[in-house]
Amino acid sequence: MFAAYASTTDSKAPLSALATGERPEPDRREGWTRVRVEAAALNHHDLWSLRGVGLSAEQCPMILGCDAAGVDEDGNDVIVHAVVADAAAGAGDETLDPKRTLLSEKYDGTLAEYVTVPSGNLIPKPAGLSFAEAACLPTAYLTAYRMLTTKGRLASGDAVLVQGAGGGVSTAAILLAKALGARVYASSRDADRRDSAEALGAIAIEPGGRLPERVDVVIESVGAATIEHSLKCAKPGGRIVVCGTTSGHLANVDLRRLFFLQLELLGSTMGTRGELEALVGLCAERELRPLIDSVYQLTDAAEAFARLESGAAFGKIVLTT
């Protein structure tokens, strides 16, 4: 079968480690199901894998990709949940299983004609979502959904600040927060990205800019460059939810502000199968469509990865088989 995979890893030139071509069809494991992939979406996780973060050269070749939508062995249209873990080991939350892994870390991923996953990792795809749209949900949109709801406890009428507009999680957070009835502010250094964020319904600001109000929830994926601003923008009792550190992971935090305003600084990674079901239900109910930047054929994966690495994409990059 045709696939896009890491042939090795390269920390300085990740795209040089990307290969495309024929790979063996996935092994059949007891309790796992084979899915014919119709569409898969790229994530920065794929670039980090090519750099050797979370994936060693000794594990290669490894088919990349976490996200997919396709057709299972019984002919059902399905969405793949990327977290492979034991919910019992995480007290009912598979993201808290110390041994959790994502597709493409230990098991081959979704950038192929077929992928096998635990049977419990499949949920029905609503008819109203295309395969390309559905493939956008399991990583970036699920991460944003968990940050806003489970961690951020967002209520209709609340205010949200999304740091770093333009990234996959940030774009998802804007769309989902609006769908959940929130007022949304979004920061970006880039004027075009601020314009794009406003087109999605957010009020755009420059990094560090003053807001007209303090917010209930901050969606933080930038890290060291914005965490001080995030703390300053949160209202008393507000939640700053962190899922990434694109600007650096070592940050100074004024603990006086944290305890005096009783702020919550929360980490968040991916989401559960149940949260993915709820997210898909929200998209179906509100007719919410993930924002797609561009669509490529799987055979053109190198071009898709080049666009991802360029940072020019606004929305998800999707590959179709």
NORCORNOR-V239767 format. One record per helix or strand of 3 or more residues. SS is the DSSP state (@ for helix, = for strand). FROM is the first residue (numbers start at 1). TO is the last residue. If there is no record, write none. Layout:
# NORCORNOR-V239767
SS & FROM & TO
SS & FROM & TO
This chain:
# NORCORNOR-V239767
= & 2 & 6
@ & 14 & 17
= & 18 & 22
= & 32 & 41
@ & 44 & 51
@ & 57 & 59
= & 69 & 71
= & 77 & 80
@ & 87 & 90
@ & 94 & 96
= & 114 & 118
@ & 119 & 121
= & 122 & 124
@ & 131 & 135
@ & 137 & 151
= & 159 & 162
@ & 168 & 179
= & 183 & 187
@ & 191 & 199
= & 203 & 205
= & 215 & 220
@ & 227 & 233
= & 234 & 242
@ & 255 & 260
= & 264 & 267
@ & 273 & 286
= & 292 & 297
@ & 298 & 310
= & 316 & 320
